[in-house]
Amino acid sequence: MSGPGDCRRHFPGFFTGFAAATAFFTTFPVGRSAGSRRLADAAWAFPLVGAGIGAVAGLAFLFGQVVGLGDWSAALLSVLSGIALTGALHEDGLADTADGFLGGRDREAKLAIMRDSRLGAFGVLAIVLSVLLRVASLASIGDAIHVGLALIAAHAVSRGVLPVAMWAMSPARADGLGATAGTPRGLNVLGAATIGILIGLAALGPPRGAIAICLTGMMVLAIVLFARRQIGGYTGDVLGAFQQIGEIVMLLAASAR
């Protein structure tokens, strides 16, 4: 009978890729070696890690309801648990992107603002709107099972589109995450998109899932074109903004009646 060690020998790419994606997207301790793998090589695992984050956030919502919290309070607890698990990685990217794109006069100024660790008014507004829209969507769904499924779909799909954006765009500068992550290969891009779509369809059901995924794809495409006009490509912050927008659109679609 094969043990865990045999599996790791036969499927080294699977375990190292999944560990690398987990190390990047979460604060979960997976070992030092995982973070050294090129992020683009682990692109196929993005939606799987996202599904796990969504499941944790769904359990937080369930816990909130079990202890007697109302839908809004449970929804806020769920969103905050996801933020804690990811170390606010994507929220930080959204805020920096909003500050840069809306506050900079030209490409160089926008990139400089995005690199500045200080938070501006546009960044604060972006984070507040992101949290409010997600909380409102989950509270509108209400039922813990459906909330959990919506979160799994939203987190998986919103990360499944990231390799597509990385493949379709060029890094906006020579350093930073956008440059060091590398460009995912075609199979990794296809794998990430396929896994994300399948999880989204399975969690939300084919009709609603298809609508949510199409809306998310169109919104991310619009932001891709906007980013090209603003800074000529993407940065790690821009990828974080892609994820946040994708997650919000998926949750809004899941909550629509």
N, C-alpha and C positions, 0 to 999 in steps of 0.2 A: 504494500500500500504506500502511495506517495505521500510524503509529509509536506508541510509548508515550505521547507527548504527546497524540495524537489520542484515545487511550483515556481519558486523564485528563479531557479536555474533555467526552467523551460520557458518562462515568460518574464524575462528581466525587464523588457521594455514596458510591459503593463504595470508592474509594481513601481518601477522607478518613475515612470511618467505620471502615474496617479499620485505618488508621494510628492513629486515636484509641484504638481498643480495644487495639492492640498497645502503644501508649505507656503505657496505664494498667496492663495486666496483666503487662507484662514490663519488663526493664531494657534492652531493645534500643533503640538510638538511632534514632528515626524522624523527628526534626525537631521544632522548637519548635511549629510551627503545629498539629500533630496533637493536642497536649495541651489546646489551647484549645477544642476542640469539645466540646459537651455530651455527657457519657458516655451518657445515655439515648438520644441519637440514633444511637449506634453499637452499640446493644444487639444488633442482629441479627448482628453480627460476633463476639460473645463466644465462641460455640462453635468458630468457625473458628480464632480465636487459640488457644483451648484445645487444639484438635487439633494445632496446630503445637507447642505446649509438650509435649504428650504424645509427639509424634514425636521431639523432642530427647531427652526422658527415655528413650524406647525405644532410641535410638542409644547412649546412655550405658550401658544394660544390655548391649547387644550388644558394645560396646567392652570392658566388664568381662569378659565371657566370652571374648572373643578373646585378651585378655592373660593369661588363666588364672585369673581370680578365680572363686570358688565362687558359687553362686546367691545366697546371702545377701549376700555382699560386693558383687556386681553389682547386686543390688536396692537396697542402701543407696546405692551410687554413683548409681543412676538417680533415686532420690528426692531426693538432695542436689542433683543437677543441675537438677531441676525447681524446687527451692527457690531455687537461685542465679539461675536465669533469671527468676523472678518477684520476686526480692528479698525472699522470705519474706512477701510481701504478705498471703496468706491465712492463713498460720500465725500471724502477728501478730494478725489479726482473730479467729481462733479463741481464742487465748490471752486477749485482752482480753474477749471475750464470756464465756468460762468464768469469769474473775475477777469480772466484773460480775454475771452472772446468779446465780452461786453464792455470792458474797461480800457482795453488797449487801443492805441491809435493806429498802429501798423503791426506787421508781423513780428518784428523784433520786440516791440513793447508788449505784445500779447504773450510771447514766450517768456519774457522776463517776469511778467506779473504771475504767470502760471508757476514759475519756479520759486517765487517768493512764498515763504511759509506763512506770512500774515494773511488773515482772512478779511476780504472786503465785503461791502454791502451786497453785491450781486451773489457772492458765494454763500453768505448767510441766508439770503432769500431762497437760493436754490436748495439748500439743505432742508430748510423749513418746509418748503413746498413738497419736496420729495417725501419727507416723513409724513406729512399730513395726507398726501394722496394715497400712500400705501396703507396708513392706518385707516383712513376712511373706506378704502376698498375692502379691507379685511373685515371691518365692522359691518359693512353692508352685506357681506356674505353670511357672517354670523355662525353658521354651523361649523363645528370644529373639523369634521372630516373634510368638508369641501374647502375650508380655509387651508388645511394641510396640503391638499392636492393642488390648490391654486399656487401656494408658495413653492412647492416642488417644481411645478411647471414654470413659474416665473423665474426662479433662480437658475434653472437648467437652461431654458431658452435664452435668457439674457446673457449667459456666459457662452452658450453655443455660438452666438453670432460674433463674438470677439475675434476668433481666428479668421473668420471671413473678412472682417474689417482690417486685420493685420495683413492679410494676404492681398487685399485690394488696394491698400494704401502704402505709402512710404513713410518712414519716420521723419518727423519735422525737424529734428536736429541730430547731430552726430553722437550725442551722449544721452544718458538717461535710459529709462526702461524701454522706450520705443525702439531704440537702437540696439541695446544689449539683448533684448528678448529674442531677436531674430525673426525671420519670416517663416511661418509654418508651411510645410510642404502640402501639396495638393491633397494627399490622402488624409493628413491630419485635419485639414480644413473640412473635407468631405465627411470625415468621421465625426467631428465635433457638431457639424450642422445636422447630420443624420440622427445622432444620439439625442441632441436637443429637441429636434422635431418629434421624434418618437416618444420621448418623455412627455412633451407638451400635449401631444394627441392622446396619450394613454391617461394622463392625469385629468385633463379637462373634457375628454370625449372628443371624437372626430370633428363634429360641427363647430362647437365653440373653440376647440383647440386650434383648428385650422384658421378661423377668423382671427384669433388672438395672435397666432404666429405671423400671419400675413400683415396685420397691423404693426406688429413689432418690427418686422423686416422693413416695411415702408418707412417707419419712423427712423430707424437706424440708418437706412440709406440716405434719408434727408439730412441727418446729422453728419454723415460721412461727407456728403457734398459740401455742407456748410463748413466743416473742418478744413477741407481742401482750400476753400476760398479764404478762410481766416488765417491759417498758418501753413498751408501747403502739405499737410499730412497729419500724422497722429503722434501723440505722446502717451505716456502711461496715464496721465490725467484724463486725456480724451477717451481712452479705453474705459476708464472708470465711469465717465459720463455716459458712454454707450450702455454700460451695464445697468446703470441706474434708470435710464430712460426706458430700456427694454423691460426691466422688472416692473416699472410703473405701468407701462402700457399693457403688459400681460395681466397684471392684477386688476386694472380697470376693466379690461375685457372680460375677465372671469367674474367680476362683480355685476356686470350689466344684466339687467332683467329682461 
